[in-house]
Amino acid sequence: MKDVVQWLKENGNLKIIDELLDVELEIPHIAYIEVKTDDSRPILFTNPINKKKNISYDMPVLMNIFANKALTEKIFAKHPDKVAQGIDKLLKLKAPAGFIEKLKMLPELIALKNVFPKRSKKKGACQEVIIPKEEVDLDKLPILKTWEGDGGPYITMGQVYTQSLDGQMQNLGMYRLQQYDKTHLGMHWQIHKDASHFFDQYQKAGLKMPVTVAIGGDPLYIWCGQAPMPHGMFEMLLYGFVRGENAQLVKSITNDIYIPRDVDIVIEGFVDPSKMKVEGPFGDHTGYYTLEEPYPIMEVETITMKEKPVFQATVVGKPPLEDKYMGWATERIFLPMLKPMAPDLIDYYMPENGVFHNLILGKMKTLYKGHAQQFMHAFWGVGQMSFVKHAIFVNEDAPELSDDIAITEYILNRLDPNKVLITQGIIDALDHTANETLVGGKLGIDATANEVDTKIKNPISDNELLKKMQEIDANILELKQYFTHTKNPICLISVNKVESMKNIITKLEDLKEHIKLLIIVDKVNNQIDNEYMLLWRVVNNIDAQRDIRLEPFIAVDGTNKSELDGFNRIWPGDTFCNKEVLDSLQERGFINIDEAFIKKFGLLHFK
């Protein structure tokens, strides 16, 4: 894949837009709409501009590279399930301690000979143009601003290469980078990431930390950057495993970090551990803004690039996004790595509208009582799986996990409050729901047993039930019941929130003969008949310890939280498109959407 643009023309039905379009909002909005369509395509914007800065860029912007499942499979050159075969050997690979150990490992090393990156002493194509420090100007790169509320422009597909203080470990991560000015970037590596661990080493030593950021090249580079590799294992090993050929690396110009020779753009610099700066806000892949926080600053020393570079970028916000397809590949490829800790695991699925870490479904061969609970603790105790907030396990006789309707029916027919585990654990740094950062509620549901015996004692229609509820509290505005044919129908209500939902739930206890599972959302920005976005909203908005009640019926508070709930942090807003920009793009023929599309994916604020 030496020429990604040409490859996408031949293999990905690349859409090319030659008209002048702004890197602030216009280009990101087009890409955001495109990836939500049924026939999503990658897009090349050949004439990006920045109206505010009066800049016309001399390099195109390439987006939606992982535009659909078929294209993602082509990028890997095989189905991810086939890629997964043998990956356990790679991820268990450790450096031999001595000569005897080397001899014992020889067969494995020969089998994996193509995974080890090759370091060249020559310069790479990414260094055809070298810009010295005194001429560095990040404004010359078409860095995007996706959302109105973003703190500035962000590099969203940056491959961030770092190494440990002793130089023994190297890491590739996918972290966003906020552009502060012509020579400085914000380094948003979260506390749990390897790069952050390296930063701690430099900070304790009182030394500046070298960093190299690459953009472009083989799309697999950026996928490897977000893959859940074991601590200390360089992600370029995974690249070699997938491609079946060694990654070709060259040394950075100003530091000792090696990067792929065929990337398009390289930004080199260092982070001074004694200096921090507020980073954000940023409309993130959760569909919410992550708020302002201090993060390290990267001072740029040099920028190198190909003679004709292409600027790769992605857009994040509400699902579905291209991380849907990147996540699908990750899910399939890393299934074998979960088997050692959970040998009876058959499959797992992380729905994109569960924002991956917010919801996981697991299918297992259940052998004894408590087996599912054992799996829950195992998942919550290992690597990136530890960030999963809600885990539901089903037995081997369950339907396909990705069959949304069938698997939901299966779970609801087996939902038993006595088999619901609510506990506390580590959560993602991007999570906004817990009362404190980094630690929050976890929900585990054991749906592996036979169907439960109990049903709703007295089922009634939506209109009848809503009338009864409104007689109790007029702030209950809408009601819709789902899966009424199952043992645990879902009763979904929307409210005008003027008090804690704990009070509402208590008031509704008198209606317990009509309710088995109650879910509450705000009326604002929620459509009560949009199941896809309702799942996104609820799993994003709940902390299991605070927001779930199990008696006399299961109640889930999926509303936005505030001081009414004893929540004292700042609750972030949704990512919304700019209506004027959407209208302009529609008038000029760059997008073709209607009101139903806008509401389906929550593109604009509505009441």
C-alpha positions in Angstrom: 0.0 0.0 0.0 2.6 2.5 -1.1 0.0 5.0 -2.5 -3.0 4.9 -0.2 -5.0 7.3 -2.3 -4.5 5.2 -5.5 -5.3 2.0 -3.6 -8.6 3.5 -2.3 -9.5 4.6 -5.9 -9.0 1.0 -7.0 -10.4 -0.8 -3.9 -12.5 1.6 -1.9 -14.7 3.5 -4.2 -13.0 6.7 -3.2 -15.1 9.9 -3.3 -13.1 12.9 -4.5 -14.3 16.4 -3.7 -12.4 19.2 -5.5 -14.3 22.2 -4.4 -12.9 24.6 -1.7 -14.0 23.4 1.7 -13.1 24.7 5.2 -11.1 22.6 7.6 -13.2 24.2 10.4 -16.6 22.3 10.5 -17.3 21.9 6.8 -14.9 19.0 6.0 -15.5 17.2 9.3 -19.3 17.6 8.9 -19.2 16.0 5.5 -17.2 13.1 6.7 -19.4 12.8 9.8 -22.5 12.5 7.6 -20.9 10.2 5.1 -19.9 7.5 7.6 -23.5 7.3 8.8 -24.9 6.5 5.3 -25.6 2.9 4.2 -23.0 3.0 1.4 -20.3 5.0 3.3 -17.2 5.8 1.3 -13.7 7.2 2.0 -13.4 10.8 0.9 -10.5 12.9 -0.5 -10.8 16.6 -0.1 -8.3 18.0 -2.6 -8.7 21.7 -1.8 -8.9 22.3 1.9 -8.9 25.9 3.1 -9.1 27.8 6.4 -11.3 30.9 6.0 -10.6 32.4 9.4 -6.8 32.2 8.9 -7.0 32.9 5.1 -5.0 29.8 4.3 -5.2 27.6 1.2 -3.4 24.3 1.9 -1.2 22.5 -0.6 -2.0 19.0 0.6 -5.3 17.1 0.4 -7.2 15.7 3.4 -8.2 12.0 3.4 -11.0 10.8 5.7 -13.2 7.8 6.3 -10.4 5.4 5.4 -12.2 2.6 7.4 -15.5 3.6 5.7 -17.3 0.2 5.9 -16.7 -3.5 6.8 -15.8 -4.7 3.3 -13.2 -2.0 2.9 -11.8 -2.7 6.4 -11.4 -6.3 5.4 -9.6 -5.3 2.3 -7.2 -3.1 4.3 -6.3 -6.2 6.3 -6.1 -8.3 3.1 -8.1 -11.0 4.9 -11.0 -11.4 7.3 -10.1 -10.4 10.8 -11.0 -13.9 12.1 -8.2 -15.3 9.9 -5.8 -12.6 11.2 -6.6 -13.8 14.7 -5.2 -17.2 14.0 -1.9 -17.5 15.8 -1.9 -14.1 17.4 -1.7 -15.6 20.8 1.9 -16.7 20.0 2.8 -13.2 19.0 1.3 -11.6 22.1 3.0 -14.1 24.4 6.4 -13.4 22.8 9.1 -12.5 25.3 12.8 -11.9 24.9 14.8 -15.1 25.7 16.9 -14.8 28.9 19.9 -16.7 27.6 21.5 -18.9 24.9 19.5 -22.0 25.9 16.2 -20.1 25.9 17.1 -18.7 22.4 17.6 -22.2 21.1 14.2 -23.3 22.6 12.5 -20.3 21.0 14.1 -20.8 17.6 11.1 -22.5 15.9 8.8 -19.7 17.1 11.2 -17.0 16.1 11.5 -18.5 12.6 7.7 -18.7 12.3 7.4 -15.0 13.4 10.4 -13.8 11.5 8.3 -11.2 9.6 6.9 -9.5 12.7 10.0 -7.8 13.8 10.4 -4.2 12.5 13.6 -3.5 10.4 15.5 -0.3 11.2 17.2 1.4 8.3 20.1 3.8 8.5 18.8 5.7 5.5 16.2 8.4 5.3 12.7 7.5 4.4 10.1 8.9 1.9 8.6 10.7 4.9 11.8 12.8 5.1 12.0 14.0 1.6 11.2 17.5 2.9 12.8 18.6 6.2 11.6 21.8 7.8 14.0 23.2 10.5 12.8 24.5 13.8 13.0 28.1 12.9 10.6 27.5 9.9 8.2 25.2 11.7 4.6 26.3 11.3 1.7 23.9 12.2 -0.7 26.3 10.5 0.6 24.9 7.2 -1.0 21.5 8.0 -4.8 21.2 7.3 -5.6 20.4 10.9 -9.4 20.1 11.5 -11.8 21.6 13.9 -14.7 19.2 14.1 -17.1 20.8 16.6 -18.0 24.4 17.5 -17.2 23.7 21.2 -13.8 22.2 20.5 -10.9 24.1 22.2 -9.2 24.4 18.8 -8.0 22.4 15.8 -7.1 18.8 16.5 -4.9 16.1 14.8 -7.2 13.1 15.1 -5.2 10.4 13.3 -1.8 11.0 14.8 0.4 8.0 15.3 2.2 9.0 18.6 5.6 7.2 18.9 7.3 7.3 22.3 9.9 5.2 24.1 10.8 4.4 27.7 13.5 6.4 29.5 16.0 3.5 29.1 15.1 3.1 25.4 14.2 -0.5 25.9 10.5 -0.2 25.1 8.8 1.7 22.3 5.1 2.5 22.0 2.7 3.5 19.3 -0.6 5.1 20.5 -3.5 6.9 18.8 -4.0 10.1 20.8 -5.6 13.3 19.9 -3.4 16.4 19.7 -4.7 19.9 20.1 -2.9 22.6 18.1 -2.2 25.5 20.5 -0.1 27.7 18.1 2.4 27.3 15.3 4.9 25.2 17.3 3.0 23.5 20.2 0.6 20.6 20.5 -1.4 19.2 23.5 -0.6 15.6 24.3 -3.8 13.9 25.4 -2.3 10.6 26.6 -4.6 9.4 29.4 -3.2 8.2 32.7 -3.7 4.5 31.8 -1.7 4.5 28.6 1.8 3.3 28.0 3.0 6.8 26.7 1.7 8.3 30.0 3.8 5.7 31.9 6.9 6.6 29.9 6.1 10.3 30.7 6.1 9.5 34.4 9.6 8.0 34.0 11.0 11.2 32.4 9.1 13.4 35.0 10.8 11.5 37.9 14.2 11.9 36.2 13.6 15.6 35.5 14.3 15.1 31.7 12.5 16.2 28.6 10.7 13.4 26.8 11.2 12.9 23.0 8.0 12.4 21.0 7.5 11.8 17.3 4.0 12.0 15.7 3.4 10.5 12.3 0.4 11.1 10.0 -0.6 8.9 7.0 1.0 5.9 5.4 -0.5 2.5 5.6 -3.9 2.7 7.4 -2.8 -0.3 9.5 -0.4 1.9 11.4 -3.2 3.9 13.0 -5.2 0.7 13.7 -2.2 -0.8 15.4 -2.0 2.4 17.5 -5.4 1.8 19.1 -5.0 -2.0 19.4 -5.1 -3.4 23.0 -1.5 -4.7 23.0 0.1 -6.1 26.2 2.1 -3.5 28.2 5.6 -3.1 26.8 5.0 -4.7 23.4 5.7 -2.4 20.4 2.6 -2.2 18.2 4.7 -2.5 15.0 5.1 -6.2 15.9 1.4 -6.4 15.3 1.7 -4.6 12.0 4.3 -7.2 10.8 2.1 -10.0 12.0 -1.0 -8.8 10.1 0.9 -7.8 6.9 3.2 -10.8 6.9 6.2 -8.5 6.3 8.5 -6.5 8.5 7.6 -2.9 9.1 10.3 -0.7 7.6 11.4 2.0 10.1 13.7 5.0 9.9 15.1 7.2 12.7 13.6 10.5 13.5 15.7 13.5 12.5 16.0 15.0 16.0 15.6 12.1 18.4 16.2 8.3 18.5 12.6 7.2 17.9 11.9 5.1 14.9 8.9 5.5 12.7 7.6 3.9 9.4 9.5 5.2 6.4 6.3 5.6 4.3 4.2 7.9 6.5 3.2 11.2 4.9 4.0 13.7 7.6 6.3 13.5 10.7 6.2 16.0 13.6 9.1 15.7 16.0 9.6 17.4 19.3 9.8 16.9 23.1 7.6 17.2 26.1 8.9 19.1 29.2 7.5 17.3 32.2 7.5 20.5 34.2 5.1 22.2 31.9 1.4 21.5 31.5 -1.4 23.4 29.7 -5.2 23.1 29.6 -6.3 20.8 26.8 -9.9 20.7 25.5 -12.8 20.7 25.3 -13.0 18.1 22.6 -16.1 16.4 21.1 -15.1 12.8 21.6 -16.0 9.4 20.3 -18.4 9.0 23.2 -20.6 11.6 21.5 -20.0 14.0 24.4 -17.4 16.6 25.0 -14.5 15.7 27.2 -13.8 18.7 29.4 -10.8 20.9 29.9 -7.9 19.4 31.8 -4.1 20.0 32.1 -2.0 17.8 29.8 1.6 17.9 28.7 2.7 20.2 25.9 4.8 19.0 22.9 7.2 21.6 21.5 7.8 20.9 17.9 11.5 20.7 16.8 11.1 19.8 13.1 8.5 18.7 10.6 9.3 16.3 7.8 7.1 15.0 5.0 6.9 13.5 1.6 7.1 15.8 -1.4 3.4 15.3 -2.0 1.9 14.4 1.4 -1.7 13.5 2.2 -3.2 14.5 5.5 -5.2 11.7 7.1 -7.9 12.5 9.6 -10.9 11.0 11.3 -14.0 12.5 12.8 -15.4 11.4 16.2 -18.8 12.1 17.9 -22.0 10.1 18.1 -22.1 6.6 16.5 -21.8 5.2 13.9 -18.3 6.3 13.1 -15.4 4.7 11.3 -14.2 3.4 14.7 -17.2 1.0 14.3 -15.2 -0.8 11.7 -11.8 -0.4 13.3 -13.4 -1.8 16.5 -14.9 -4.7 14.7 -11.5 -5.7 13.5 -10.0 -5.3 16.9 -12.8 -7.4 18.5 -12.4 -10.3 16.1 -8.5 -10.3 16.1 -8.2 -10.2 19.9 -10.8 -12.8 20.8 -8.1 -15.5 21.2 -6.4 -13.4 23.8 -9.4 -13.5 26.1 -9.5 -17.3 26.0 -6.7 -18.0 28.4 -8.4 -16.0 31.2 -11.9 -17.3 30.2 -11.4 -20.7 28.5 -15.2 -21.2 28.1 -15.8 -17.9 26.3 -17.2 -18.6 22.8 -17.6 -15.1 21.4 -18.0 -11.4 22.4 -19.5 -8.3 20.9 -19.1 -4.6 21.6 -21.9 -2.7 19.9 -20.8 0.6 18.4 -23.7 2.4 19.9 -22.4 1.1 23.3 -19.3 3.1 22.5 -17.3 -0.1 22.9 -16.1 0.3 26.5 -19.7 1.1 27.8 -21.2 -2.3 26.8 -20.0 -5.8 26.1 -22.0 -8.9 25.3 -20.3 -12.3 25.9 -21.4 -15.8 24.9 -20.0 -18.6 27.0 -20.3 -22.3 27.7 -21.8 -22.2 31.2 -20.5 -25.1 33.4 -21.5 -24.2 37.0 -23.2 -21.6 39.2 -21.4 -18.3 39.3 -19.5 -19.0 36.1 -20.8 -15.8 34.5 -19.8 -13.8 37.6 -16.4 -15.3 37.4 -16.2 -14.1 33.8 -17.3 -10.6 34.9 -14.4 -10.3 37.4 -12.0 -11.8 34.9 -12.9 -9.2 32.2 -12.8 -6.3 34.7 -9.4 -7.3 35.8 -7.4 -7.4 32.6 -6.0 -4.7 30.3 -8.4 -2.5 28.4 -11.3 -4.8 29.2 -11.0 -3.4 32.7 -12.7 -0.2 31.4 -15.9 -2.0 30.4 -18.7 -0.6 32.4 -21.6 -3.0 31.5 -21.1 -6.7 30.8 -23.9 -9.1 29.9 -23.2 -12.8 29.5 -25.4 -15.4 27.7 -25.2 -19.1 27.3 -24.0 -21.0 24.2 -27.6 -21.6 23.0 -28.1 -17.8 22.6 -28.6 -16.2 19.1 -25.8 -14.4 17.4 -24.6 -11.6 19.6 -24.8 -9.1 16.8 -28.5 -10.0 16.1 -29.8 -7.1 18.1 -33.5 -8.1 18.3 -33.0 -11.8 19.0 -30.2 -11.3 21.6 -32.3 -8.6 23.4 -35.3 -11.0 23.6 -33.0 -13.8 24.9 -31.6 -11.5 27.6 -35.0 -10.1 28.7 -36.4 -13.6 29.0 -33.6 -14.5 31.5 -33.2 -11.2 33.3 -33.3 -11.9 37.1 -32.6 -9.1 39.7 -30.9 -11.8 41.8 -28.3 -12.3 39.0 -27.4 -8.7 38.5 -24.0 -7.7 39.9 -23.3 -4.1 40.8 -19.9 -3.2 41.9 -17.1 -0.6 41.6 -14.0 -0.5 39.5 -11.7 1.4 37.2 -13.4 3.3 34.4 -12.1 5.1 31.3 -10.7 8.6 31.8 -13.2 9.9 29.2 -16.2 8.7 31.3 -18.3 11.6 32.5 -20.9 9.8 34.6 -19.2 8.7 37.9 -19.2 11.0 40.9 -15.4 11.0 40.7 -12.9 10.5 37.9 -11.3 7.1 37.0 -13.5 5.1 39.4 -17.2 4.2 39.1 -20.0 1.7 39.0 -19.9 -1.6 37.1 -22.9 -3.6 36.0 -22.8 -7.3 35.3 -25.8 -9.4 34.2 -25.9 -13.2 34.2 -28.4 -14.2 31.5 -27.0 -17.7 31.1 -29.7 -19.6 32.9 -33.1 -20.8 31.7 -36.0 -18.4 31.1 -37.4 -16.8 34.3 -40.9 -17.8 35.4 -42.3 -14.4 36.3 -44.0 -12.0 34.0 -45.7 -8.7 34.4 -48.7 -9.3 36.6 -51.0 -6.9 34.8 -49.8 -5.7 31.4 -51.6 -2.6 30.0 -51.2 -0.4 27.0 -48.8 2.5 26.6 -51.6 5.0 26.8 -53.1 3.5 29.9 -49.8 3.2 31.6 -48.7 6.8 30.7 -52.1 8.1 32.0 -51.5 6.4 35.3 -48.0 7.7 35.6 -49.0 11.3 34.7 -51.6 11.2 37.5 -48.7 10.5 39.8 -46.2 13.0 38.2 -47.0 15.4 35.4 -43.3 15.7 34.5 -43.5 12.2 32.9 -44.1 13.2 29.3 -43.8 10.1 27.0 -43.9 6.4 27.4 -43.2 3.5 25.1 -43.1 -0.2 25.9 -40.7 -2.5 24.1 -40.5 -6.3 23.8 -43.9 -6.7 25.6 -43.9 -10.4 24.6 -40.9 -11.2 26.8 -40.7 -11.9 30.5 -39.2 -8.5 31.2 -40.7 -5.9 28.9 -38.9 -2.5 28.8 -40.9 0.5 29.9 -39.2 3.6 28.6 -40.3 7.0 29.8 -39.1 10.5 29.0 -39.3 13.3 31.6 -39.0 17.0 32.2 -36.4 16.6 34.9 -37.0 18.9 37.9 -35.9 16.5 40.7 -33.9 13.4 41.3 -35.2 10.4 39.4 -35.0 8.4 42.7 -38.1 10.3 43.8 -39.9 9.5 40.5 -39.0 5.8 40.8 -40.3 5.7 44.4 -43.5 7.4 43.3 -44.0 4.8 40.6 -43.7 1.8 43.0 -47.5 1.7 43.2 -47.5 0.7 39.5 -45.2 -2.3 40.1 -47.8 -4.8 38.8 -47.4 -3.1 35.4 -43.6 -2.7 35.3 -40.7 -5.1 35.2 -37.9 -2.9 33.7 -38.2 0.9 33.8 -35.7 3.1 31.9 -35.9 6.9 32.2 -34.4 9.5 29.9 -34.7 13.3 29.5 -37.2 14.5 27.0 -34.7 16.9 25.5 -32.6 15.4 22.7 -34.1 11.9 23.0 -36.6 10.3 20.6 -38.5 7.7 22.5 -38.8 5.5 19.4 -35.1 5.6 18.4 -33.7 2.4 20.0 -30.2 2.9 18.5 -29.6 6.3 20.0 -31.5 5.4 23.2 -29.0 2.6 23.9 -26.2 5.0 23.2 -27.7 7.6 25.6 -28.4 5.2 28.5 -25.1 3.3 28.6 -23.3 6.6 28.3 -25.3 8.2 31.1 -25.4 5.7 33.9 -23.2 4.9 36.8 -24.5 1.5 38.0 -24.0 2.1 41.7 -25.9 5.4 41.6 -28.4 5.0 38.8 -29.8 1.4 39.0 -32.4 0.1 41.5 -33.4 -3.6 41.6 -36.6 -3.5 43.7 -39.6 -3.6 43.4 -38.8 -3.5 39.7 -35.5 -2.9 37.9 -35.2 0.9 37.3 -32.4 2.6 35.3 -31.9 6.4 35.4 -30.5 7.4 32.1 -31.0 11.1 32.5 -28.3 13.7 32.5 -27.0 14.3 36.1 -26.7 17.5 38.1 -26.8 18.8 41.6 -30.4 17.3 41.8 -28.6 13.9 41.9 -25.8 15.0 44.2 -23.6 15.1 41.1 -21.0 17.9 41.6 -18.8 17.5 38.5 -19.5 19.3 35.2 -21.9 17.3 33.0 -20.7 17.7 29.4 -22.8 18.5 26.4 -23.6 16.4 23.3 -21.7 16.8 20.1 -24.0 18.7 17.7 -23.4 19.8 14.2 -23.7 23.5 13.2 -27.1 24.0 11.6 -25.9 26.8 9.3 -23.0 24.7 8.1 -25.3 21.7 7.4 -27.7 23.9 5.5 -24.9 25.4 3.5 -23.5 22.0 2.6 -27.0 20.7 1.7 -27.6 23.7 -0.6 -24.3 23.2 -2.4 -24.9 19.5 -2.8 -22.2 18.1 -0.6 -24.6 16.2 1.6 -28.2 14.9 1.1 -30.0 14.5 4.4 -33.5 15.1 5.7 -35.1 15.8 9.1 -35.5 12.0 9.8 -31.7 11.5 9.3 -30.9 14.4 11.5 -33.0 13.1 14.3 -32.0 9.5 13.8 -28.3 10.3 14.6 -28.8 13.2 16.9 -27.1 15.7 14.6 -28.8 18.8 16.0 -30.3 19.8 19.3 -34.1 19.3 19.6 -36.7 19.4 22.3 
